[in-house]
Structures are given as structure tokens and as C-alpha cells.
Amino acid sequence: MAAAAALAAAEPPPAMPQAAGAGGPAARRDFYWLRSFLAGGIAGCCAKTTVAPLDRVKVLLQAHNHHYKHLGVFSTLRAVPQKEGYLGLYKGNGAMMIRIFPYGAIQFMAFEHYKTLITTKLGVSGHVHRLMAGSMAGMTAVICTYPLDMVRVRLAFQVKGEHTYTGIIHAFKTIYAKEGGFLGFYRGLMPTILGMAPYAGVSFFTFGTLKSVGLSHAPTLLGRPSSDNPNVLVLKTHINLLCGGVAGAIAQTISYPFDVTRRRMQLGTVLPEFEKCLFQKKKVEASFSKAVLSRGMDNRYLVLAVNIVQNEEGNHEKHLIITASQSLECKELCILRNDWCSVPVELGDIIHLEGDCISDTWIIDEDFGYLILYPDMLISGTSIASSIRCMRRAVLSETFKSSDPATRQMLIGTILHEVFQKAISDSFAPGKLQELAFQTVQEIRHLKEMYRLNLNQDEIKQEVEEYLPSFSKWAGDFMHKHTSTDFPQMQLSLPSDGSDGNSTCNIEVINSLDIEESIWSPRFGLKGKIDVTVGVKIHRGCKTKYKIMPLELKTGKESNSIEHRSQLVLYTLLSQERRADPEAGLLLYLKTGQMYPVPANHLDKRELLRLRNQMAFSLFHRINKSATGEEKTKLAPLPQIIEEQQTCKYCSQMGNCALYSRAVEQQMDDSSVPTSMQPKIKEETQHLKLTHLEYFSLWCLMLTLESQSKHNKKNYQTIWLTPASDMEESGSCIGNLIRTEHVKTVCDGQYLHNFQHKNGVMPVTNLMAGDRIILSGEERTLFALSRGYVKEINMTTVTCLLDRNLSGLPESTLFRLDQEEKHCNIDTPLGNLSKLMENTSVSQKLRDLIIDFREPQFISYLSSVLPHDAKDTVACILKGLNKPQRQAMKKVLLSKDYTLIVGMPGTGKTTTICTLVR
């Protein structure tokens, strides 16, 4: 509008007869063009300076600057001075002044030239020739001055404290260097030209029309004699300005969509959306470079695009463009409906789909199909079940795994599990149960745990024996009856039974098929150990159905809680990796002998898998990385703290929850802690200084970054996505193995297996004695059967010490050994970091030494450390050490806290340490 007003102010009078005398026609014409040039430029500068605050507000709102996009025009006019000062309203106006003078001048002179050219060459006159000349003049001026407009907009979009450009010259240099040279200045030129043609044309046409109509119908009211020729009427100054303003307003309204498009394109590389798209593009490329994409039962799809679409019923759907092609050419569509829309899937993510694909389209809704996010991240069923009440607790438990302390209840629970598992494979006779309980309590690993917890062996044995009558009662109720009606009646409806309404049945446990069956499920992104896998007969009337089901044992209070039932539902999904869908599981409380059947319907599985996806998303996005690299990499916030005092009171992760909140989340701008939980968080962390919190935040970030960088290089997914023959080439796998000889039991939980290659000779391999390995079957149903170590390997045989006895599998079973990469396992250091922050005297001392750098203390005299009769023994041990080594030895023996031994390679540090051990 300002440009149109400026042009209106400089509109030349019609041609007049030349007066005789000095100057002549040529001189008058030259003076007229010079005057027009100056008038147009000065008028344009004045007009643009006047409306500069509005122009900057327009740029900020058109491109949705995140500081002001939620405000209106007048609110932004008030907000800019508050944030950036009053000069902030004129940001970019310097570049505008440099641009608008030549812009206005070029447009004005070009208009006259084009008008003359069109009249003389084409014979067009009247309103049409003004419209054509105005459009062509506008395009000419825009093309000539466009680089200045680009710089002006970039400067105007900047907000105080977030400057990308320090000035006009710096902006020119930066755009030229980073955005493709000279062409970078013409980003958005096409919509600009398309918009300027109607803008300039309509403005000149409207102004000319208003002027002609005004002078024709109201010459006295609106006009005045021209100063150059009193016989010619021109518009009065204020009327001239008014007509220019009206013309500009109409032209701006018509071409405004082009103007918005131009601004967005000019600011494209500095908009947050561009940074996000660039980041997502890099994410897709990074995902693609590591992803093993495939179709079939273990399908893996790469997400190429995510769109929210409104269907015909008015409901929102999430449409994913996906591909399982390494070339990214063969694309498919996945439609997420109902609650599946809330799955936090992003561009570049890897997903697994369960359901039917019809005409390259998957439909996942509340009744059919599942989507598994990051399926190669295997999460335990126990963690997912615990996330029902508090997702934050579940994520913390997965993050700080080694920080959960072992307790008396946990030890007793472990012993009871083992006694029951041994009994179900042997006998539940009271005498036998007593014998099994005694043997289990006497095992070395349990005795060590009792010693560590300062527990009495007889007391533990007595408490275990209190459960044994319930074991016998359960066996009497559900095993070895004469007729089916002798078994207790229970309510169980299986999905395959249909809707006949008869849920009453008798359940008979036939036998135990496996104990502590470890299953990894790359289909559902789950892993877990099933306490007991049992064969079950379901008697309903005269019909009997045989099922293999998971039996989950619980030693605590009989609650039949949603967490316990959910855990069992997830185990039915795990079971599908090895056998037919069990459709249900059994939940047994050992203290009472009460057993509950738990059906696994689609609704429960759907909701639990959605919880699993949320948890996987939180674990995968533990780091917030800047898209441009300009901001620091930070730890991401955890799921929201819940407001349930009772749940938090007994939460094993309460300390870590409060610590993470204070050290990490409360340092963020958008952190929010429930008011009711603030006193509890303060209580849990009040013993920590600011330096302690900063230490925790820093090293939690460092460890997480390290784990992610190494985890991304190697993954267990090669076991189920890459054939053994391909992995053998890298030397980290041996396939086509058959078991030979009998399995030898070394001790409880350790079994010696011998394998030979099916073709006789072992392939070349990097595996050697002592390497950790994962043993799987070549069939997809036998992933990760067992873990252990290579005991011995030669040209024909490999001997392994495994944690499971695999003699129950058919002799014809083919196996593969995969080297278990010791990724950067941060469980231990993260657990230690958590313990370092505890409110104990030991942790306080360690914080003083490690974080606050308190100098270590030393004892004054060696005689107070070593007994007198050990003098000769020590002297004998010290023989052969040089003087610095003996000094180091003495310093260590006198240390109250710690001693650092420093030395160049080859100076005898290892020898000193070995001597210290002696």
C-alpha cells in the first residue's frame, strides 16, 4: 500500500505543449525524468519508514515466528517493544531504505517507458495500457532489487538474542556462502513475480481510474491546477494520497496469498519447520543406513511420511507412507485409526505391522491389527505391566536397572519359584517338597545372598516351608484327578470359543513343558521369562480342548491385580513365537494356592502394545538433539510425574524420580511438577548440593550418549533379520550346528553342550574361548534359546557353557551361535551414579571425594596398619620392587580414602598392583 501511495504521489502530469524559451523540449524532458526519479525514491522511503512497524509485524506473523505467532497485530505491536525495545519495530528498515529508493525509482521510470512503448508499438491506450505497464514495471523493479528484499526480510525476522545475521553485509555474505551462491538471493522469486503482476497492475489501474473518475465528476472539489501548467487539473495532495492508499489496499488484498508464499520461501532456511525437516531428513538417512527392511512375519518398515487426515465421518486418522524396500521405491500406506492415532510415530522410525495388507494398504484400528514401534527394542513384560500405573517408574526401572536393591522378600520369592518349578517336574508330595526346599535354600548362590543381606538361614527355610501346604493343595486341585468334573470350576472364555456365552469350565494341568522359558519376540518388541509353561486341558461339558499356556507364579499378596493379569497377557504374545496362540494364561498365588485363568483378548493386547510403544518412544528419545547443532544436546524429560501418594510411597524408583526431576527436568523452561509432589521431591533431594545435581545431569547425559552411539552400531536384530550364512562372513557367527554327545550339568544353571558343523568343518570365525554367545535355532521360532560362553573351539567342535539344558529339543535341530557384543553396558555405571546420590554416609563420603574434590586422607604410621608379625612377610613380598614402586606401595597402605598411581608405560604399574593384591 505504501508503494502505491508513493507512486501516486509521484504520478506525473499529462504531457503539455512546450513553452518557447530557455531549456527547450529536450532539457525539460531530462529535468522531468530526474525529478521523477528523486520524487519516486524519496516518496517510497518516507512511506515505507512510516509503515515499517506494521511491515515488521506482518513478516513476523506471516512466517509464524515462535515468539509472536500466538499474538494478533496489535498485541505484537505492543510485545515487540517490550522484548526488543522500540527500535525493534524498525528492524530491517535500513535494508528497506537501500532497496525502496531504487525500487520506487525503477518502477516509476519503467512504468513511463512501458506505457509509451505499449501505446506506440501496440496501439493500446486507456485503462488497459496502464494495467499492462504497471504490471511490467512492478516485475522489473522486483527483479532488480530482490536480493535487498531477501536480506531485509531475514533481518526483520530475527528476534533479539537469536541473531543469525549481524548486519546487511554479513547477511549478504552468509546467504551467498550457505544457500547456493547468487541464486540463494532469489528464493521465492516466482510467487513474488506472480504476486507483483496483479499487485502493481491493479494498484496503477485503480489509482488511474480513481483519478480519472474524480477529476471528471468533481473537478472543483478534488482537483487543482497543475503548477507546471495551470490549464491542466491534477488531484489535490491529500486526495492523491487517499487514492494511492485505496489503490494499494485493493491490490495488496488481491495479491496477499502470493505475499505469504513469498515470505515463507524467503525465510525457508531459518524457519523452525525447515530445521525440523532437515533433521527428519537426516534421521531417515541415518535410519535407512542401519535398517534391515523386510516383509513377512518379521516385517520391518521405514516411515517416510506422517500425515494427519480427516476421514468422511469427521474423525482424524494418521496416514503413514512406509516402505520395506532398500531402494525406497516400493511404497505402501498404513492407516492408523481410533486410539492408534496417538502412537508417537515419526519420520524415519522403524515399525512392525501385524494384520492384513490389501492393495499395498494396511489398516490398523481398534478391532484389527497392531503397530509395533521400534520392534528391535525388546522390552520386558514386567516393565510394561508396571507402566500401567506409572509410565515414569517403568522408564526409570529400564534406565537405572541395577539400582533396585535386593531384599528379603525377593530372595524368598526366588527360592519359592525354584521349589515349585522343581516340584512340578517331580512331585508335590509333602516329604518331597520338604527335601526340595532344603536343597534349594542350601544352594551356594542363595547362601551368599543371605550373607549379604545378613539373614538367618533357618529363618528363611522356616518361611519357605509355610508355603509348602499351598503347593500340595494346588497340585491336588488341578493335577492327576480321575474325572474332569473333579477339577475346580472356573470362568474362562477363549476368543476361539465364539460368543456362545458358556464360560464355565474345568481346568486340568497335565504336565510341565518348560521352566523359566526365555523368549524374545521381534514381532511384538517383547522379551521375558515364563515361570512355567504347562500343558492344559479345558473341559467344557463333553468337549475338551488342549492348550499350552504360560503359568505365572506370584509369592506376594493375592490381588489378581491388573499388573499381574497384564503381565500374563503379554506372555501369551511371547508364547506365539514358539507355538500356537494359547489365548489365555494362568495366574497362581503360591501363598494361598489360588489360581486365576486370564483370557488374552484383542482389547487387552492392543492397549498393552500401545503402552509398550509409549515406553519404547521414551526410551528411544532419551536425548534431545538440536536439529541445527546450534543448541546443546540435553537429556529429554521423562513421562509426567503422577499425583498418587500411595503409589509413590512404595515406589522403588522414588529417589531416582525426584533426582531426575530436580537435576534435569526442573532446569528446563517448560518443566512442570505437580504441586502435591514438590515437598516429596525436595525431601528426597535436600541432602544434595547444586554441584551434585549438575554432576548427575552431566554424567547421565554422557553415559546415555555413549550407549546410544555404540548401540546403534550393533544390535541383536541380526539374529532374526540376517541369515547365519551372511553373518558368518563377518566372523561373529557360526550357523548349521548340530548338538552332539549328552548334555553335562556342571551346576544348577550351567550346562555343557557340544556342537559340530553340519558339513563337518567349522567355518573361519573370530569366536574364541571365553566369548559371550547367544544360542538360537535356525528356525525363526527358536530365537535366543540360551546364553552363555564358548568353553572351547577347534576345527570340528565348539563346546559351550549355557544357562539352559537344550537336550529336550529334537536331535535334528539346527543351531546358530552369535557373538554377544558387549555394547556399552551403562546399567552398572548408571546404577553407581544413582547410588552416589543416595542419602547415606558412604555416598556422602564418596560425593565429598569425587564431586567436591576433598583431598584424600592418609594414616601417619605404617605400624598402625600392619600387624607386627607381618613385617617379615611384607618385606619378602616387596623384594624386587624399585624405590618408586615401594613408595607407591606404602602410600596405598596408608590411605584412608584412595590413592592414584601414575606412571608412564613400562614403569611397573601392573607389577605394583599385583604386589598390592598379594
Order of alpha helices (4+ residues) and beta strands (2+ residues): alpha-alpha-alpha-alpha-alpha-alpha-alpha-alpha-alpha-beta-beta-alpha-alpha-beta-beta-beta-beta-beta-beta-beta-beta-alpha-alpha-alpha-alpha-alpha-alpha-alpha-beta-beta-beta-beta-alpha-beta-beta-alpha-beta-beta-alpha-alpha-alpha-alpha-alpha-alpha-beta-beta-beta-beta-beta-beta-alpha-alpha-alpha-alpha-alpha
